[in-house]
């Protein structure tokens, strides 16, 4: 009997030696049974509620498909999985591969164990979660943190009379508390979170995660009530059960969901207060003022070039930084990029589209358009006549086959197969004759002599489409955006000047003007959106 061992422990808080203990016990049992251990699979610090992030169990099931062993050993069934769906799936796959399961706790595993123990293990997980939340709530009621460390505080290591560690105790970190008070003071005085983050980064103050500050760290999430400006612990209130963590069954990752406010638990902890009531109320009043309008109503419609813009100095995104103005997001959010130049949406769109339009009027591109027009015209004409020629050739072949079969039948070779083939050929003949009869001889069309004028007309149609109604403009915008790889914005030498490079495929720009022809040669070019270019229609 070829046996393999599977061992797992759940938490990083457990001893790593737990794996070795499980393996040792299984090896001893295998010796008594006379089984040969041919491999060991393990998952360290991995929850039994999911199989997604457990490479050990995945490898075991993969090897089981090729029947590399006859038996799977484990300390208990819950080592394989505590989830009802997963344990049933493991059992089903192994039984299909004619592989048995044996555990030290249950012995040889059957369908009965899968049903009963699977249910018990699932209930154990649910009961364990309830006990953990009950313990956390008890710590919160005592004024201790249920988990996590907020910025501005540090962990206190104290022991009770029995020598056990008192979990959740916190005290104020004076240095970080000063930063918190500074953020609140500056926000009340009129500074935006972006400006505050920029100042903190310039002064070299580390963020809560040790990196750079940004506006979202200070603002937080309105629904979850987190972030520096919404953390009620700073005013002496410890809030528990704002969110709950659930595991996505598809990915195995934990995601947070907001609990109803009536389920939140709030406990006063005055010794952990960092900001005064006056500062706290001032901040909340300002935030309430800005949050009157629902977020989904305040979002701007997607602009023509949004998402394509990049800063030429830091490589970061160019986004809306002021009403109707684009600017470097890194400069605004973190203050680590020196590119402070801004450009109006109207001016940027006009310059970019004018640059593209100027490129489309290039004589070399015009010549390529004429050549491609001729090639496409010949192809379409040849395709039409070629289809009729092919149908006529096929019809002649079918007539010959029919004649041979008829001759064979008349000479006495009459079989069911011959008659069946003859019926199929007659059906094909009728279909092809109908197609040939429906063919209309193409009208002789002369190529236009003024192809250059036609090309210029198509370029102008681009402008008309972008100035048309919502439906047509939306389609034109979608096509244009798909053809542009990126738009790089760099500060010019003169004050307020912005240099713009549009990176695109020249063949794609030609495709936009020609209306459907393509080229196999792919070359990246830069279209310079010059300062002086102005299209005929404002807003293009």
C-alpha positions as CSV (number, residue, x, y, z in Angstrom):
1,X,0.0,0.0,0.0
2,X,1.6,3.3,-1.2
3,X,0.6,6.0,1.3
4,X,1.1,9.8,1.4
5,X,0.7,12.1,4.4
6,X,-1.1,15.4,4.4
7,X,-0.4,17.8,7.3
8,X,-1.7,21.4,8.0
9,X,-1.9,23.9,10.7
10,X,-4.1,27.0,10.6
11,X,-2.6,30.1,12.1
12,X,0.8,31.8,12.2
13,X,0.3,31.8,16.0
14,X,0.6,28.0,16.1
15,X,3.9,26.2,16.4
16,X,5.6,25.3,13.1
17,X,6.5,22.0,14.7
18,X,2.8,21.1,14.5
19,X,3.5,19.8,11.0
20,X,6.4,17.6,12.2
21,X,4.2,16.2,15.0
22,X,1.4,15.3,12.6
23,X,3.8,13.6,10.2
24,X,5.5,11.7,12.9
25,X,2.3,10.2,14.3
26,X,1.2,9.2,10.7
27,X,4.5,7.6,10.0
28,X,4.3,5.5,13.2
29,X,0.8,4.3,12.3
30,X,1.9,3.5,8.7
31,X,4.7,1.3,10.1
32,X,2.2,-0.6,12.2
33,X,-0.1,-1.1,9.3
34,X,2.8,-2.1,6.9
35,X,2.2,0.8,4.5
36,X,5.0,2.5,2.5
37,X,5.1,6.3,2.8
38,X,5.9,7.6,-0.7
39,X,5.4,11.3,-0.1
40,X,4.3,14.2,2.2
41,X,2.2,17.2,1.4
42,X,1.8,20.2,3.8
43,X,0.3,23.6,4.2
44,X,1.7,25.9,6.9
45,X,-0.4,28.7,8.4
46,X,-3.3,28.0,6.0
47,X,-6.9,28.1,7.0
48,X,-9.0,24.9,6.4
49,X,-12.0,27.0,5.2
50,X,-10.7,27.3,1.7
51,X,-8.5,25.3,-0.8
52,X,-7.6,28.3,-3.0
53,X,-4.4,29.4,-1.2
54,X,-3.2,25.9,-0.2
55,X,-0.5,24.6,-2.6
56,X,-0.1,21.4,-0.6
57,X,-3.6,20.1,-1.0
58,X,-3.7,21.3,-4.7
59,X,-0.5,19.3,-5.4
60,X,-1.9,16.2,-3.6
61,X,-5.0,16.3,-5.8
62,X,-3.0,16.8,-9.0
63,X,-0.8,13.7,-8.2
64,X,-3.9,11.8,-7.3
65,X,-5.1,12.1,-10.9
66,X,-2.1,10.1,-12.0
67,X,-2.5,7.5,-9.2
68,X,0.9,8.0,-7.7
69,X,-0.4,6.6,-4.4
70,X,-3.1,4.4,-3.0
71,X,-3.9,6.0,0.3
72,X,-4.0,9.5,1.9
73,X,-3.2,9.7,5.6
74,X,-3.9,12.7,7.9
75,X,-4.2,13.3,11.6
76,X,-7.9,14.1,11.3
77,X,-10.4,14.9,8.6
78,X,-10.4,18.6,9.5
79,X,-6.7,18.8,8.5
80,X,-7.9,18.2,4.9
81,X,-10.6,20.8,5.1
82,X,-13.2,22.3,7.4
83,X,-15.5,23.4,4.6
84,X,-18.4,21.1,3.7
85,X,-18.1,21.7,0.0
86,X,-14.4,21.3,-0.2
87,X,-14.2,18.1,1.9
88,X,-16.9,16.5,-0.2
89,X,-15.0,17.6,-3.4
90,X,-11.7,16.1,-2.1
91,X,-13.3,12.8,-1.2
92,X,-15.1,12.6,-4.5
93,X,-11.9,13.2,-6.5
94,X,-9.9,10.7,-4.5
95,X,-12.5,8.0,-4.6
96,X,-12.8,8.5,-8.4
97,X,-9.0,7.9,-8.6
98,X,-9.5,4.8,-6.4
99,X,-7.6,6.3,-3.5
100,X,-8.7,5.8,0.1
101,X,-8.5,8.3,3.0
102,X,-7.3,7.3,6.4
103,X,-7.1,9.5,9.5
104,X,-5.7,8.8,12.9
105,X,-8.9,10.2,14.5
106,X,-11.6,8.6,12.3
107,X,-9.9,5.6,10.8
108,X,-10.9,4.8,7.2
109,X,-13.1,7.6,5.9
110,X,-16.4,6.9,4.3
111,X,-19.4,8.9,3.0
112,X,-20.8,8.9,6.5
113,X,-17.7,10.7,7.9
114,X,-17.8,13.2,5.0
115,X,-21.4,14.1,5.8
116,X,-21.3,14.1,9.6
117,X,-17.7,15.4,10.2
118,X,-18.0,17.9,7.3
119,X,-21.1,19.4,9.0
120,X,-19.4,19.3,12.4
121,X,-16.3,21.0,11.1
122,X,-18.3,23.7,9.4
123,X,-20.2,24.3,12.6
124,X,-16.9,24.4,14.5
125,X,-15.7,27.3,12.2
126,X,-18.9,29.2,12.8
127,X,-18.7,28.6,16.6
128,X,-15.1,29.6,16.6
129,X,-15.9,32.9,14.8
130,X,-18.6,33.6,17.4
131,X,-16.2,32.9,20.2
132,X,-13.6,35.2,18.7
133,X,-16.1,38.0,18.3
134,X,-17.3,37.5,21.9
135,X,-13.7,37.7,23.2
136,X,-13.0,40.8,21.1
137,X,-16.2,42.5,22.4
138,X,-15.1,41.7,25.9
139,X,-11.7,43.4,25.3
140,X,-13.5,46.4,23.8
141,X,-15.8,46.7,26.8
142,X,-12.8,46.7,29.0
143,X,-11.4,49.7,26.9
144,X,-8.9,47.6,25.0
145,X,-8.4,47.3,21.2
146,X,-10.0,44.3,19.5
147,X,-7.2,44.2,17.0
148,X,-5.1,46.4,14.7
149,X,-3.0,49.4,15.6
150,X,-4.2,52.9,14.7
151,X,-1.7,55.6,13.8
152,X,-0.9,57.7,16.9
153,X,-0.8,54.7,19.3
154,X,1.6,51.9,20.3
155,X,1.1,48.5,21.8
156,X,1.4,48.0,25.6
157,X,2.8,44.7,26.8
158,X,1.4,44.0,30.3
159,X,0.6,40.8,32.1
160,X,-2.1,39.9,34.6
161,X,-1.7,38.4,38.0
162,X,-1.5,34.9,36.5
163,X,1.2,35.9,34.1
164,X,-1.0,36.0,31.0
165,X,-0.5,38.7,28.4
166,X,-3.2,41.4,28.5
167,X,-4.2,41.8,24.8
168,X,-5.4,45.0,23.2
169,X,-3.8,47.5,25.6
170,X,-2.7,50.8,23.8
171,X,-1.1,54.0,24.8
172,X,-0.5,57.3,22.9
173,X,2.6,57.7,20.8
174,X,3.5,61.3,21.4
175,X,5.4,61.9,18.1
176,X,2.6,60.4,16.0
177,X,-0.1,62.1,18.1
178,X,1.5,65.5,17.2
179,X,1.1,64.6,13.5
180,X,-2.5,63.7,14.0
181,X,-3.2,67.1,15.8
182,X,-1.3,68.9,13.0
183,X,-3.5,67.2,10.3
184,X,-6.7,68.2,12.2
185,X,-5.5,71.8,12.8
186,X,-4.5,72.4,9.1
187,X,-7.7,70.8,7.8
188,X,-9.9,73.1,10.0
189,X,-7.8,76.1,8.9
190,X,-8.6,75.4,5.2
191,X,-5.9,73.1,3.9
192,X,-7.1,70.2,1.7
193,X,-6.0,66.6,2.5
194,X,-3.9,66.7,-0.7
195,X,-2.0,69.8,0.5
196,X,-1.5,68.3,3.9
197,X,-0.2,65.0,2.5
198,X,2.2,67.0,0.2
199,X,3.5,69.0,3.2
200,X,4.0,65.8,5.3
201,X,5.9,64.1,2.5
202,X,8.2,67.1,2.0
203,X,9.0,67.1,5.7
204,X,9.9,63.4,5.5
205,X,7.2,62.2,7.9
206,X,6.4,58.6,7.4
207,X,2.8,57.5,6.8
208,X,0.9,54.9,8.9
209,X,2.3,52.2,6.6
210,X,5.8,53.6,6.5
211,X,5.6,55.0,3.0
212,X,4.3,58.3,1.7
213,X,1.1,60.1,2.6
214,X,-1.8,60.6,0.2
215,X,-5.2,62.2,0.4
216,X,-7.1,58.9,0.9
217,X,-5.0,58.1,4.0
218,X,-6.2,61.3,5.6
219,X,-9.7,61.3,4.2
220,X,-10.6,57.6,4.6
221,X,-13.8,56.0,3.6
222,X,-17.1,57.7,4.4
223,X,-19.0,54.4,5.0
224,X,-16.3,52.6,7.0
225,X,-15.5,55.7,9.0
226,X,-11.8,55.2,8.8
227,X,-8.9,57.4,7.8
228,X,-7.2,60.0,10.0
229,X,-10.0,62.5,9.9
230,X,-12.7,60.0,10.8
231,X,-11.1,57.8,13.4
232,X,-13.2,58.3,16.6
233,X,-10.5,56.9,18.7
234,X,-8.7,60.3,18.4
235,X,-11.6,61.9,20.3
236,X,-11.7,59.1,23.0
237,X,-14.2,56.7,21.5
238,X,-13.3,53.1,20.8
239,X,-15.7,51.8,18.0
240,X,-16.0,48.0,17.4
241,X,-17.8,45.9,14.8
242,X,-18.0,48.6,12.1
243,X,-17.1,46.0,9.4
244,X,-17.0,42.2,9.2
245,X,-14.6,40.1,7.1
246,X,-16.0,37.4,4.8
247,X,-14.0,35.0,2.6
248,X,-14.7,35.0,-1.2
249,X,-15.3,31.3,-2.1
250,X,-13.8,31.8,-5.5
251,X,-10.5,33.5,-4.6
252,X,-10.2,32.6,-0.9
253,X,-9.4,36.2,-0.1
254,X,-11.0,38.0,2.8
255,X,-13.1,41.1,2.0
256,X,-14.7,43.6,4.3
257,X,-18.4,44.5,4.5
258,X,-19.9,47.3,6.5
259,X,-22.2,46.3,9.3
260,X,-25.4,48.3,10.1
261,X,-24.7,51.2,12.5
262,X,-27.0,49.7,15.1
263,X,-24.6,46.8,15.5
264,X,-21.6,49.0,16.2
265,X,-20.2,49.0,19.7
266,X,-18.8,52.3,21.1
267,X,-16.8,52.6,24.4
268,X,-15.4,55.8,25.8
269,X,-11.6,55.6,26.4
270,X,-10.6,59.2,27.6
271,X,-7.0,58.2,28.2
272,X,-6.6,57.6,24.5
273,X,-8.0,61.0,23.4
274,X,-5.6,62.9,21.0
275,X,-7.7,65.8,19.6
276,X,-10.1,68.1,21.4
277,X,-13.9,68.1,20.9
278,X,-13.5,71.5,19.2
279,X,-11.1,70.2,16.6
280,X,-13.1,67.0,16.1
281,X,-16.4,68.9,15.6
282,X,-14.7,71.4,13.3
283,X,-13.4,68.7,11.0
284,X,-16.7,66.8,10.9
285,X,-18.6,69.9,10.1
286,X,-16.4,70.6,7.1
287,X,-16.6,67.0,5.9
288,X,-20.4,67.0,6.3
289,X,-20.6,70.1,4.2
290,X,-18.7,68.4,1.3
291,X,-20.6,65.2,1.5
292,X,-24.2,66.6,1.0
293,X,-24.2,65.6,-2.6
294,X,-24.2,61.8,-3.3
295,X,-20.9,60.6,-4.8
296,X,-22.5,59.0,-7.8
297,X,-24.1,62.4,-8.7
298,X,-20.9,64.4,-8.3
299,X,-18.8,62.2,-10.6
300,X,-17.9,63.9,-13.9
301,X,-18.6,62.2,-17.2
302,X,-15.6,60.6,-18.7
303,X,-13.6,63.0,-20.8
304,X,-12.3,62.4,-24.3
305,X,-8.7,61.9,-23.2
306,X,-9.0,60.8,-19.6
307,X,-7.0,57.8,-18.6
308,X,-4.5,58.4,-21.5
309,X,-2.6,61.2,-19.9
310,X,0.9,60.8,-18.3
311,X,3.3,63.2,-16.7
312,X,6.5,63.5,-18.6
313,X,8.5,64.0,-15.4
314,X,7.4,61.3,-13.0
315,X,5.3,59.0,-15.2
316,X,2.3,59.4,-13.0
317,X,-1.3,60.0,-14.3
318,X,-2.6,63.5,-15.3
319,X,-6.1,63.8,-13.8
320,X,-8.6,66.5,-13.1
321,X,-7.1,68.6,-10.3
322,X,-9.3,71.7,-10.5
323,X,-12.6,72.4,-12.3
324,X,-11.9,72.0,-16.0
325,X,-8.1,71.6,-15.4
326,X,-5.7,68.6,-15.8
327,X,-2.6,68.3,-13.6
328,X,-0.1,65.8,-12.4
329,X,-1.8,63.6,-9.7
330,X,1.5,62.7,-8.1
331,X,2.3,66.4,-7.6
332,X,-1.1,67.1,-6.2
333,X,-1.5,64.0,-4.0
334,X,2.0,63.4,-2.7
335,X,4.0,66.6,-3.7
336,X,7.0,64.4,-4.9
337,X,6.8,65.5,-8.5
338,X,7.9,69.0,-9.5
339,X,5.5,69.3,-12.5
340,X,3.0,71.8,-11.2
341,X,1.8,72.9,-14.7
342,X,-1.9,72.6,-15.4
343,X,-3.8,72.7,-18.7
344,X,-7.5,73.3,-19.4
345,X,-9.5,70.4,-20.7
346,X,-10.6,72.5,-23.7
347,X,-7.1,73.5,-24.7
348,X,-5.7,70.0,-24.3
349,X,-8.4,68.4,-26.5
350,X,-8.1,71.0,-29.1
351,X,-4.3,70.7,-29.3
352,X,-4.2,66.9,-29.3
353,X,-6.9,66.6,-32.0
354,X,-5.3,69.3,-34.1
355,X,-2.0,67.5,-34.0
356,X,-3.6,64.3,-35.1
357,X,-5.4,66.1,-37.9
358,X,-2.2,67.8,-39.0
359,X,-0.5,64.4,-39.1
360,X,-3.3,62.9,-41.2
361,X,-2.6,65.6,-43.9
362,X,1.0,64.5,-44.3
363,X,1.7,63.9,-48.0
364,X,3.3,60.5,-47.3
365,X,0.1,59.3,-45.5
366,X,-2.0,60.7,-48.4
367,X,0.0,58.7,-50.9
368,X,-0.5,55.5,-48.8
369,X,-4.2,56.2,-48.7
370,X,-4.4,56.3,-52.5
371,X,-2.4,53.1,-52.8
372,X,-4.5,51.3,-50.3
373,X,-7.7,52.5,-51.9
374,X,-6.6,51.0,-55.2
375,X,-5.7,47.7,-53.6
376,X,-9.0,47.5,-51.7
377,X,-11.0,48.3,-54.8
378,X,-9.3,45.6,-56.8
379,X,-9.8,43.1,-54.0
380,X,-13.5,43.7,-53.7
381,X,-14.0,43.5,-57.4
382,X,-12.0,40.3,-57.7
383,X,-13.8,38.8,-54.8
384,X,-17.2,39.3,-56.5
385,X,-16.2,37.8,-59.8
386,X,-14.2,35.1,-58.1
387,X,-17.3,33.8,-56.2
388,X,-19.2,33.3,-59.5
389,X,-16.2,31.5,-61.1
390,X,-15.9,29.2,-58.2
391,X,-19.6,28.4,-58.3
392,X,-19.5,27.6,-62.0
393,X,-16.5,25.3,-61.6
394,X,-18.2,23.5,-58.7
395,X,-21.4,23.1,-60.8
396,X,-19.5,21.5,-63.6
397,X,-17.9,19.0,-61.3
398,X,-21.2,18.0,-59.8
399,X,-22.7,17.5,-63.3
400,X,-19.8,15.2,-64.2
401,X,-20.3,13.2,-60.9
402,X,-24.1,12.9,-61.5
403,X,-23.5,11.7,-65.1
404,X,-21.1,9.0,-63.9
405,X,-23.5,7.7,-61.3
406,X,-26.4,7.7,-63.7
407,X,-24.3,5.7,-66.2
408,X,-23.3,3.2,-63.5
409,X,-27.0,2.7,-62.6
410,X,-28.0,2.2,-66.3
411,X,-25.2,-0.5,-66.6
412,X,-26.7,-2.4,-63.7
413,X,-24.6,-1.2,-60.7
414,X,-27.5,0.0,-58.6
415,X,-26.9,0.2,-54.8
416,X,-28.5,2.2,-52.0
417,X,-25.2,4.1,-51.5
418,X,-25.1,5.3,-55.1
419,X,-28.7,6.4,-55.0
420,X,-28.1,8.3,-51.7
421,X,-25.0,10.0,-53.2
422,X,-27.0,10.9,-56.3
423,X,-29.8,12.6,-54.2
424,X,-27.1,14.7,-52.3
425,X,-25.5,15.8,-55.5
426,X,-28.9,16.8,-57.0
427,X,-29.6,19.0,-53.9
428,X,-26.2,20.6,-54.1
429,X,-26.7,21.3,-57.8
430,X,-30.0,23.0,-57.2
431,X,-28.4,25.3,-54.5
432,X,-25.5,26.3,-56.7
433,X,-27.7,26.9,-59.7
434,X,-29.8,29.2,-57.5
435,X,-26.7,31.1,-56.4
436,X,-25.5,31.5,-60.0
437,X,-28.9,32.6,-61.2
438,X,-29.1,35.3,-58.4
439,X,-25.6,36.6,-59.3
440,X,-25.8,40.2,-60.5
441,X,-23.0,41.4,-62.8
442,X,-21.1,44.2,-61.1
443,X,-21.6,47.6,-62.6
444,X,-18.4,49.0,-64.1
445,X,-17.2,51.7,-61.7
446,X,-14.4,54.0,-62.5
447,X,-12.1,55.0,-59.7
448,X,-12.5,58.6,-58.7
449,X,-9.7,60.8,-60.1
450,X,-9.7,63.1,-57.1
451,X,-8.7,60.6,-54.4
452,X,-6.8,63.2,-52.5
453,X,-9.9,65.3,-52.1
454,X,-11.8,62.2,-51.0
455,X,-9.1,61.6,-48.3
456,X,-9.3,65.1,-47.0
457,X,-13.1,64.7,-46.9
458,X,-12.7,61.7,-44.7
459,X,-10.4,63.5,-42.3
460,X,-13.0,66.3,-42.0
461,X,-15.6,63.7,-41.2
462,X,-13.6,62.9,-38.1
463,X,-14.2,66.4,-36.9
464,X,-17.8,66.3,-37.8
465,X,-18.3,63.0,-35.9
466,X,-16.7,64.4,-32.7
467,X,-19.0,67.5,-33.0
468,X,-22.2,65.4,-33.7
469,X,-24.9,64.2,-31.4
470,X,-24.3,62.0,-28.4
471,X,-24.6,58.6,-30.1
472,X,-22.3,59.4,-33.0
473,X,-19.8,61.4,-30.9
474,X,-19.7,58.6,-28.3
475,X,-18.7,56.1,-31.0
476,X,-16.1,58.4,-32.5
477,X,-14.6,59.1,-29.1
478,X,-14.4,55.4,-28.4
479,X,-12.6,54.7,-31.7
480,X,-10.2,57.7,-31.2
481,X,-9.3,56.6,-27.7
482,X,-8.5,53.1,-28.8
483,X,-6.0,54.4,-31.4
484,X,-4.0,56.5,-28.9
485,X,-1.4,54.7,-26.8
486,X,-0.6,57.6,-24.4
487,X,-0.3,61.3,-24.2
488,X,2.8,62.7,-22.5
489,X,2.6,66.2,-20.9
490,X,5.9,68.0,-20.0
491,X,6.5,71.6,-18.7
492,X,7.8,73.9,-21.4
493,X,10.6,76.5,-21.0
494,X,8.3,79.4,-20.8
495,X,6.0,80.0,-17.8
496,X,2.6,78.2,-18.2
497,X,3.7,76.4,-21.4
498,X,2.9,72.7,-21.7
499,X,4.6,70.4,-24.3
500,X,2.3,67.5,-25.5
501,X,3.4,64.3,-27.3
502,X,0.7,62.0,-28.6
503,X,2.0,58.4,-28.9
504,X,0.1,56.4,-31.4
505,X,0.4,53.9,-34.3
506,X,0.5,55.9,-37.6
507,X,-1.3,53.1,-39.4
508,X,-4.1,53.3,-36.8
509,X,-4.5,57.0,-37.4
510,X,-4.6,56.3,-41.1
511,X,-7.2,53.7,-40.5
512,X,-9.3,56.3,-38.7
513,X,-9.3,58.6,-41.7
514,X,-9.6,55.9,-44.4
515,X,-12.6,54.2,-42.8
516,X,-11.6,50.6,-42.7
517,X,-8.3,49.8,-44.4
518,X,-5.4,48.4,-42.4
519,X,-1.7,47.9,-42.7
520,X,0.6,45.2,-41.3
521,X,3.5,47.5,-40.6
522,X,3.3,48.7,-37.0
523,X,5.5,51.6,-36.0
524,X,5.1,53.9,-33.0
525,X,5.2,57.6,-33.8
526,X,4.8,60.8,-31.8
527,X,2.4,63.5,-32.9
528,X,3.4,66.8,-31.4
529,X,0.4,68.8,-30.3
530,X,1.9,72.3,-31.0
531,X,0.8,75.4,-29.1
532,X,-0.4,77.3,-32.1
533,X,-2.6,74.7,-33.7
534,X,-6.3,75.6,-33.6
535,X,-9.0,73.5,-35.2
536,X,-11.9,75.2,-37.0
537,X,-14.5,74.2,-34.4
538,X,-14.1,75.2,-30.7
539,X,-14.4,72.3,-28.3
540,X,-13.1,69.7,-30.7
